[in-house]
Amino acid sequence: MDLFFTFFALGSSLFPFLVILLVLSLKQIREYERGVKFTMGRYKGIMEPGWRLIIPIFQGYNRVDIRTKAVDVPDQEAMTRDNISVKINAVIYYKVRDAAKAIIQVENFRYATSQLAQTTMRNVIGETTLDELLQKRDEISNRIKEIVDQSTDPWGLEVISVELKDIVLPTDMKRTMAKEAEAEREKRAVIIKAGGEAEAANNLVKAAQMLSSAPGALHLRTLQSINDLSSDQSNTTIWMLPIETLRAIESITNKK
C-alpha cells in the first residue's frame, strides 16, 4: 500500500507537467497548410490538416502554405536583341505542389523563385527585339513561365502564370516611335487619297464611254445641266451647246 501511495503521489506531482507537455506537443495544421515532419532530423512524412502530435526535442516540423502565391518581380533593366535598353516588371503566380521538396530541396523557395524569375525575364528579353516585346507580350510571358516552371519543378513548385505588367522605354525611343507612328498615319492617308482619286477617274472614264456610246445620252446630259443652272438665282445664264451641234454648223459652213 505504501508503494501504491508513493506512485500515486509521484503521478499527482507529475500530472501538471504531463498536461503542459501534451499541450506543447499538439500542433494545429490549417486546411491550406501542410506540415513537413522531422524525427531526430530525418524526414518522416507530411502532416495533414488537423491536430497533430509532435514530441518535443525529438521531433520538429515546418509549415508550408500551399495556397497560390503572387510574387512581384521588381523593375529589371534589360537589353533587347536590337540593343535597346528597357525596364520591365512582372508578377508570377505559383503554388507549392510538394511541401516536402519545397523544404528539403531548396533553402528558401520564395526567395529562390523570385531570383529565378528575375534572371529568366532578363534572359528572355535579351533574345527578343523591341517590336516583339511590345507586340507579343503573351508569348514572352508564356516562355518565361515555361522556363521558370521547369526550373522550379525539382523544388516541388508549380508555376501557374507569369504576367508582364509595365514596359518602360527610354524617352528618346518614345519620341522616335511617336514620329514613326505619325509618318505611318500620313502614309496611309496619302494612299487612301490616291486610291480615291484613281477610283473617281475610273468612274469618269466609264461615264464618258457610256455617254458617247448611247445616242442622245449626251443631249439628255446637256438638258440636265441646263436645268440645274436654271434653278440658280443668278442673273447670269449660261447656254451650252452640245459638240454635235457645233460640228453640224461647221459642216454646213464648209459646204458653202
C-alpha positions in Angstrom: 0.0 0.0 0.0 2.8 2.4 0.8 4.3 1.7 -2.7 0.9 2.5 -4.3 0.6 5.7 -2.4 4.1 6.6 -3.4 3.4 6.1 -7.1 0.1 8.0 -6.8 1.8 10.9 -5.1 4.5 10.9 -7.7 1.9 10.8 -10.5 0.0 13.6 -8.9 3.1 15.8 -8.8 3.9 15.0 -12.5 0.4 15.5 -13.8 0.7 19.3 -14.4 4.0 18.7 -16.2 2.4 16.0 -18.3 -0.5 18.3 -19.2 1.8 21.1 -20.2 3.9 18.6 -22.3 0.8 17.4 -24.0 -0.4 20.9 -24.8 3.0 21.8 -26.2 3.0 18.6 -28.3 -0.3 19.3 -30.0 0.1 21.3 -33.2 -2.7 22.6 -35.4 -2.3 22.4 -39.2 -4.8 24.5 -41.1 -6.6 23.4 -44.2 -4.4 25.5 -46.5 -1.2 24.2 -44.9 0.9 21.1 -44.8 3.4 20.2 -42.2 6.8 18.6 -43.1 7.6 16.4 -40.1 11.1 15.5 -39.0 12.1 13.0 -36.3 15.6 13.5 -34.9 16.5 15.4 -38.0 15.2 12.9 -40.5 12.1 13.4 -42.8 9.2 11.3 -41.6 6.2 12.5 -43.7 3.6 15.1 -44.3 1.3 16.3 -41.6 -2.3 16.7 -42.9 -4.7 19.4 -41.6 -6.0 19.0 -38.1 -4.5 18.5 -34.6 -1.2 16.6 -34.8 1.2 15.3 -32.1 4.8 16.4 -32.1 7.2 15.0 -29.4 9.2 17.9 -28.2 13.0 17.8 -28.6 12.8 14.6 -30.7 10.5 15.9 -33.4 10.0 19.1 -35.3 8.1 20.3 -38.3 7.9 23.1 -40.9 4.6 24.7 -42.0 4.2 25.2 -45.7 1.4 27.3 -47.2 0.0 25.6 -50.3 -2.2 28.4 -51.5 -1.4 30.2 -54.7 1.1 33.0 -54.2 1.8 36.1 -56.2 5.4 37.3 -56.3 6.1 40.8 -57.6 9.2 40.8 -59.8 10.7 44.3 -59.4 11.8 46.5 -62.2 14.6 44.9 -64.2 16.7 46.7 -66.7 17.4 44.6 -69.7 18.8 44.9 -73.2 16.8 43.7 -76.2 18.3 41.8 -79.1 18.3 45.1 -81.1 20.3 46.8 -78.4 17.5 48.9 -76.8 17.5 49.3 -73.0 14.1 48.8 -71.4 12.8 48.5 -67.8 10.2 45.8 -67.2 8.5 44.3 -64.2 6.2 41.3 -63.9 4.2 39.2 -61.4 4.5 35.5 -61.1 1.8 33.2 -59.7 2.8 29.8 -58.3 1.9 27.3 -55.6 3.6 24.5 -53.7 2.8 21.1 -55.2 5.1 19.0 -53.0 5.7 20.5 -49.5 8.5 18.1 -48.7 10.6 19.1 -51.7 9.9 22.8 -51.1 11.5 22.5 -47.6 14.2 19.9 -48.3 15.4 20.7 -51.8 15.8 24.4 -51.5 16.7 26.7 -48.6 14.1 29.4 -49.2 11.8 28.6 -52.1 10.1 32.1 -52.0 13.4 34.0 -52.4 14.7 31.4 -54.9 11.6 31.7 -57.1 11.8 35.5 -57.1 15.5 35.5 -58.1 15.0 32.8 -60.8 12.1 34.8 -62.3 14.2 38.0 -62.5 17.1 36.2 -64.2 14.9 34.4 -66.6 13.0 37.6 -67.5 16.2 39.4 -68.4 17.5 36.4 -70.5 14.2 36.1 -72.4 14.0 39.8 -73.2 17.6 39.7 -74.4 16.5 37.2 -77.0 13.7 39.3 -78.4 13.5 42.6 -80.3 11.6 45.6 -79.1 8.8 45.1 -81.6 8.4 41.5 -80.5 8.4 42.7 -76.9 5.6 45.2 -77.5 3.5 43.1 -79.8 3.9 39.6 -78.4 3.7 40.1 -74.6 1.6 36.9 -74.1 4.1 34.7 -76.0 7.0 36.1 -74.0 5.1 35.7 -70.7 4.4 32.0 -71.6 8.1 31.5 -72.5 9.2 32.9 -69.1 6.5 30.7 -67.4 7.7 27.5 -69.1 11.4 28.1 -68.1 10.6 29.0 -64.5 8.2 26.1 -64.1 10.7 23.7 -65.5 13.5 25.0 -63.2 11.3 25.0 -60.0 9.9 21.5 -60.6 12.6 19.9 -58.5 11.6 22.2 -55.7 8.0 20.9 -55.7 6.6 24.2 -57.1 4.1 24.7 -59.9 4.1 28.0 -61.8 0.6 29.0 -62.8 1.2 32.1 -64.9 3.6 35.0 -65.5 2.2 38.4 -66.4 4.3 41.3 -67.7 3.0 44.5 -66.2 4.9 47.5 -67.3 7.4 48.1 -70.1 9.3 51.4 -69.7 11.1 52.7 -72.8 13.8 55.5 -72.9 12.5 59.0 -73.6 14.3 59.2 -76.9 12.8 56.0 -78.1 9.3 57.2 -77.2 9.8 60.3 -79.3 11.1 58.2 -82.2 8.2 55.8 -82.0 5.8 58.7 -82.0 7.3 60.2 -85.1 7.3 56.8 -86.8 3.6 56.3 -85.9 2.8 59.8 -87.3 4.7 59.1 -90.5 2.8 55.8 -90.9 -0.6 57.5 -90.5 0.4 60.1 -93.1 1.4 57.4 -95.4 -1.9 55.6 -95.1 -3.8 58.9 -95.6 -1.9 59.6 -98.9 -2.5 56.0 -100.1 -6.2 56.3 -99.3 -6.5 59.7 -101.0 -4.7 58.4 -104.1 -6.9 55.4 -104.2 -10.0 57.6 -104.1 -8.7 59.8 -106.9 -7.9 56.7 -109.0 -11.4 55.3 -108.4 -13.0 58.6 -109.3 -11.0 58.8 -112.5 -12.1 55.3 -113.5 -15.7 56.2 -112.9 -15.4 59.4 -115.1 -13.9 57.3 -117.9 -16.7 54.8 -117.6 -19.3 57.6 -117.6 -17.8 59.2 -120.7 -17.7 55.9 -122.5 -21.4 55.3 -121.7 -22.4 58.8 -122.8 -20.5 58.5 -126.1 -21.8 55.1 -126.9 -25.5 55.8 -126.3 -27.3 58.0 -128.9 -28.9 61.1 -127.4 -27.3 60.4 -124.0 -25.1 63.5 -124.3 -28.2 65.7 -125.2 -30.0 64.4 -122.1 -27.0 65.2 -120.0 -26.8 68.7 -121.5 -30.5 69.3 -120.8 -30.0 68.2 -117.2 -27.1 70.6 -116.8 -29.2 73.5 -118.2 -32.0 72.5 -115.8 -29.5 72.6 -112.9 -28.3 76.0 -113.9 -31.8 77.4 -114.3 -32.5 76.7 -110.6 -29.8 79.2 -109.6 -31.0 82.7 -108.7 -28.1 84.3 -110.5 -28.8 86.9 -113.2 -26.3 85.3 -115.5 -27.5 82.5 -117.7 -25.1 80.1 -119.4 -26.2 78.3 -122.6 -24.4 75.2 -123.5 -24.4 73.7 -126.9 -23.5 70.0 -127.5 -20.4 69.5 -129.6 -22.6 67.7 -132.2 -24.4 71.0 -132.9 -21.1 72.8 -133.4 -19.9 70.1 -135.7 -23.2 70.3 -137.7 -22.8 74.1 -138.1 -19.2 73.6 -139.1 -20.2 71.0 -141.8 -22.8 73.4 -143.2 -20.3 76.2 -143.4 -17.8 74.0 -145.1 -20.4 73.0 -147.8 -20.9 76.7 -148.7 
